[in-house]
Amino acid sequence: MTIDDIIKKSLEEDLGDGDHTSLSTIPKNAMGKARLIAKENGVIAGIRIAKMVYLSVDKDTKFKALIEDGDMLKTGDVIFEVSGKSISILSAERLALNFMQRMSGVATMTKKYVDAIQGTSTTLLDTRKTTPLMRELEKEAVKLGGGDNHRMGLFDMIMIKDNHIDFAGGITPAIKACHDYLNANNKSLKIEIEVRNFDELDEVLKFGKIDRIMLDNFSPKELIKALGLINGTYETEASGGINIDTIRDYAETGVDFISVGALTHHIKSLDLSLKAF
């Protein structure tokens, strides 16, 4: 589903057969202006999406961005101005703000984590723990906050996790099965495998044929030991229970990537307000 599709379906959900409050209280051809104002500090994200929403409601609406996606905001900053039919401005308002507030919350959270590991060589990644149908937008917001994206979905990377290993009968059978599948279907995808302990890590290192090892719920001390055993042979990723208070300790181990689900599933939307002027 494209962003245009998401906006179309979201407008259908919100508008139904019409914005009857605006239609009943405001003259059809009344013109107006409004500006979006930040009510707290943070990283702005979703300006381009808001513009798409306004133009989807009424292609004659004028939209003027005053800052850019990814910029830092402070309370009171004006983000954009819109002008056109007053009814159109109000009909698009809630959806535009829903997208922007959610995306800005994700970007702001991501920036906090990125700042916490500044100066290390570790890259911060998101996960698939996203809002259904909002994944592309939330992952865009992660990048605007300074992070990077893990796989987009189940289709663009092989990621062998604990349940796959258990259902497949073990690590070696799981990796073998992945290569058989990729060869049979003429696909070229990177393979990542999750390990839960040093015994599993040892088996992966003995068999090989993967691109990245995810070290799940390892402590920083255990992570240092694991990275020594891997010795740069494969990309490494730390995951599981890592938060804003502990991420620096993990990053200082030298692990290549840290994935944090909280970037998209444990955030507070940024407070923004549209006001007529």
C-alpha positions, 0 to 999 in steps of 0.5 A: 500500500502506497502513502497515497493509498493510506491517505485516501483510506484515512480520509474516507475513515474520517470524513465519511459522507462529509465534515458536517460540522464545518459544512453546517457552520462555515459558508461554502466559499469562505476563505481562511488561513491557519498555521501549525504551531509547536507546543513542545520541543522535539524533532519535526517529521511528516511535513511532506505528508501533511501537504499531501493530505491537504492537497488530497482534500482540496488541490487548491489549498496553498501550503507553505512549509516554514521549516524542513522535516528533521529540523529541531523544534522549540515551543512556539515555532511555526511549522507551516501555513495553509490558506484556502477554503476554510472548510477544506483546511478544517476537514484535513486538519485532524488527519494531517496532525495525526500523521505529523504528531505520531511521526514527530514523536518517533523522530524525537524519541529516535534523536534521544537514542542517537544522542545517547550513543554519539561518538561510538561506531554503532548504528541505531536501528528500528524494528518491525514493531510498528503501527499497522499500515504506518510502517513506511511513515514511522520508519521514515520518521526514524531516519529523520531522527538520525536512526536507520531502518532494519528490514522493511518487512518479512520480504526483504531479509531472512531473519532466523529468530528463536521460533524459526530455529525451534520449529526448524529443528535447530540452528544448522537445519534452519540455515541450510533450509534458508539457503535451499529456499533462496536457491530454489526461488532464485532470490538473493537476500541477506541472512541474519540469525538470532542467538540466545546464548554462547552455545548457539553462537558457537554453532553459528560460528562453526557452520557460518553461511550467514551475514549478521548475528543478532545477540539477543538479551546479552549483557554488555559484558557478555556482548564484549565476549561474543564480539571477541569470538565473532572477531569481525567475521560477521555483522553484529547486532544487539537487541532485547531489553535495551533502553535509553539508560543502558544503550550507551553501555551496549554501544561502547562494546563496539557492536555494529547495530543496536535495534530498539523496538521502543522507537516506534511502539513506545513513544509519545506523540509530539504536541502540535496545534493548528490555529487560524489567523 
